[in-house]
Amino acid sequence: MTDLLPRFLVEYLNKQDEKRIREVNDFLKKLTERELSLVSEIAVMGYVRGTMAPKGERMPSSAHVVTEVVMAAIHEPDLYPNIAQLSGRAPEVEEE
């Protein structure tokens, strides 16, 4: 694809990507370990739920998305232990 774009444009876009990555890393460095864990857990579940959305469907409201993502994370306590702890839902222990 880079063959289709002028070199200066590819370089500019690469620099913009690097800038955005630095901004994200700077933001994440400001978080406590706990905050970083919470952001990570919710971001992963948001991504998972987003990939499951039917194509062409209208985007739901922010409140609906937050509810769906948090609900999904709460019900997977072994994968999202920080969310489980805050919700009062301890990870289930498998019996042997």
C-alpha positions as CSV (number, residue, x, y, z in Angstrom):
1,M,0.0,0.0,0.0
2,T,2.9,2.4,0.7
3,D,3.7,2.2,-3.0
4,L,0.5,4.0,-3.7
5,L,1.3,7.0,-1.5
6,P,4.0,9.6,-1.9
7,R,7.0,9.0,0.4
8,F,6.6,12.3,2.2
9,L,3.0,11.4,3.1
10,V,4.0,7.9,4.4
11,E,6.7,9.5,6.5
12,Y,4.2,12.1,7.9
13,L,1.7,9.5,8.8
14,N,4.4,7.4,10.5
15,K,5.4,10.4,12.6
16,Q,1.8,11.0,13.5
17,D,1.4,7.4,14.6
18,E,4.6,7.7,16.7
19,K,3.3,10.9,18.3
20,R,0.0,9.3,19.2
21,I,1.7,6.3,20.7
22,R,3.9,8.6,22.8
23,E,0.8,10.4,24.0
24,V,-0.8,7.2,25.1
25,N,2.3,6.0,26.8
26,D,2.7,9.3,28.7
27,F,-1.0,9.0,29.8
28,L,-0.6,5.4,31.0
29,K,2.6,6.3,32.9
30,K,0.5,8.7,35.0
31,L,-1.9,6.0,36.2
32,T,-1.4,4.0,39.4
33,E,-1.0,0.3,39.0
34,R,-4.6,-0.2,40.0
35,E,-5.9,2.4,37.5
36,L,-3.8,0.9,34.8
37,S,-5.2,-2.6,35.5
38,L,-8.8,-1.3,35.4
39,V,-8.2,0.6,32.1
40,S,-6.6,-2.5,30.6
41,E,-9.4,-4.9,31.7
42,I,-12.2,-2.6,30.4
43,A,-10.3,-1.8,27.2
44,V,-9.8,-5.5,26.4
45,M,-13.4,-6.4,27.1
46,G,-14.5,-3.3,25.0
47,Y,-12.4,-4.6,22.1
48,V,-13.8,-8.1,22.5
49,R,-17.4,-6.9,22.6
50,G,-16.8,-4.5,19.7
51,T,-15.4,-7.3,17.4
52,M,-18.6,-9.2,18.1
53,A,-20.9,-6.4,17.0
54,P,-22.8,-7.1,13.8
55,K,-21.5,-5.2,10.8
56,G,-23.6,-2.3,9.6
57,E,-25.5,-2.0,12.9
58,R,-26.1,1.4,14.3
59,M,-23.7,2.4,17.2
60,P,-25.4,2.1,20.5
61,S,-25.3,4.9,23.1
62,S,-22.3,5.4,25.3
63,A,-24.3,4.4,28.3
64,H,-25.3,1.1,26.6
65,V,-21.7,0.4,25.6
66,V,-20.4,1.0,29.1
67,T,-23.2,-1.1,30.6
68,E,-22.5,-4.0,28.2
69,V,-18.7,-3.9,28.6
70,V,-18.8,-3.7,32.5
71,M,-21.5,-6.4,32.7
72,A,-19.4,-8.7,30.5
73,A,-16.2,-8.1,32.5
74,I,-18.0,-8.7,35.8
75,H,-19.2,-12.1,34.6
76,E,-15.6,-13.1,33.6
77,P,-14.0,-12.6,37.1
78,D,-11.1,-14.9,36.3
79,L,-10.1,-12.8,33.3
80,Y,-10.9,-9.4,34.9
81,P,-10.0,-9.7,38.5
82,N,-9.9,-6.0,39.3
83,I,-13.4,-5.4,38.0
84,A,-14.6,-8.5,39.8
85,Q,-13.1,-7.3,43.1
86,L,-14.7,-3.8,42.7
87,S,-18.1,-5.5,41.9
88,G,-17.8,-7.8,44.9
89,R,-17.8,-10.8,42.7
90,A,-14.8,-13.0,43.7
91,P,-13.2,-15.2,41.1
92,E,-14.8,-18.6,41.1
93,V,-12.5,-21.4,42.3
94,E,-12.6,-24.6,40.2
95,E,-13.1,-27.7,42.2
96,E,-10.9,-30.7,41.6
